């Protein structure tokens, strides 16, 4: 991200954003809202796994099952 070439397709992008925000205010709860983001389940799972591995709490507030089946 420091190079200015980060993108949302980079697996470390969200992690780096959370680190920067946490450094600015370590006491605030940070949330990621990926509403209306189109991606395959593998990349979504990979991103969530990365966040979970570093101890980021994850809450699912909505699950759209309309695309299944």
N, C-alpha and C positions, 0 to 999 in steps of 0.2 A: 504494500500500500504506500510505503514511503516513496517509491519510485513513480507514483502517479499512474500505474498501469493496472491497478486492481479492478476487478469487475465482480458483479454478483455471481458470475459463473465460477469464480475462484473459491475453492472449498474453504480457504482461510479468511475470506472476506468478512463474513459475519463475526467470526471470532475476533478479528482485529478491531472491528468497530466496537464490539463489546469491551475489549481491553481499553481502548481509548476513552470510551464513555465512563468506564469504571475508574480509570485514573483521574478523570475530572471530578467525579463524585462517587467515592467508594460506598456510600451509604444508600444510594438510590437503587430502587428495583428497576431493572432494565427489561424491556419486552421487545420481542420481534414479532411483528405482524406481517405474515406473508400472504395476506388475503389476495386472492385472484392471481396468484403466481402459478404459471403453468410450468410444470416440470415432471420428469418421470419419477416414479417412486424410489428408484435407486439413489438418485442424487438428493432427494429430500431426506431419505433415511440416512445417507452418508453425512449430510449437514447436521442433522439432529444428533447422530452418534458422536460427531466431533464436539458439539456443544456439551453433550452429556459427559463425555470423557474428561472435560476440564472442570466439571462441577457446576455447570450452568443449570439452574432449575428450569424445567420445561413443563408448561401447562398447555394442554389442548383445550381450547374453548369452543371449538366448532370442528366438526368433521363432515365434509361433504361427500356423501356416498353416492351421489347421483351419477357419477361417471363409471361406477362399477357395474359389471354385468353385461 
